[in-house]
Amino acid sequence: MILKSQVEWALHCCAILAGLPEGRYLSTKALAELHGLPKEYLSKALQSLSQASLVETTLGPSGGYRLAKTPSDINFLEIVEAVEGKARSFTCTNIRANNPCRPEGYCDSKPCAVARIMWEADEAWRDTLRRVRLSDLVGTLSEEVPADIWRRTFEWVLKRAG
């Protein structure tokens, strides 16, 4: 399975937005600059998050994005599905029906083993993402990113937050 690069962008942006003080917003331009991304493409990912009610936006000179919920109330699956959609990662086209050895009129009453296994794997992947909260990511980052980089990043962000 290959996810759109916008999934990575959305997850990183949400981690940054999780550190914004109440009532502050960060512009697409600032988020794009921080992550070295093209603003126009990042904007699509942020719009997807907004449509899923994961972020809220405001217009104007101090406008931008902020989380619509607390980081502990947002899970990875919500972010992934906001960008990728909720469709299963595997689509069964029932190619087994093309088998020339099947008797005329033979009908399989249940999905094939391939589809069942793939759907089970898809659900396991989604369960894992559902269990991981944005707050978990922020906690991990605060432990793994050197303290000086973490502090300077948020100083940089706060200078640009409206």
C-alpha positions, 0 to 999 in steps of 0.5 A: 500500500502506498499512501499519498505524501499528503498523509505524511504532511498532514500528520506532521502539520497536525503535530505542529498545530498541537503545540499552538496556544489556545486561539492561535492559528498558523498559516499554510505559508508558515507550515509549508516553509517549516516543512520545506513543502510547496504551499499549493500542494500542502493547502490541499492536505490542510483543506482535507483536514478542515473538511473532516473537522480535524482543523479549523481555519480562519481568514485574514492577516493572522489567519491559518489553521489550528486543531479543532479538537484536543490532540488526545481526541484525534487519532492517526486514522482520522488524519489518514482517512481525511486525506486518503478517504475511507475506502478499503485499501484492497478492492476485490474484482472477483477474478476467480469467476473467470476460471474456465474450470468452474462449472456453468452457473457456479456461484460462490456465496462468500468472498474469496480467501484472498479478499478476506485476508486482505480485508482483515489486514486492512482492518488490523492496520486501521485498528493500529492507526485508530489506537494512536492519538496525536497526543501520543505522537507529540509525546514521542516527538518531545522525547526523541527530538533534541530539546534545543531543536524542539524549543527553537521549532516552537519559537519559530512557530510562535513568531509566525502564529496569528 
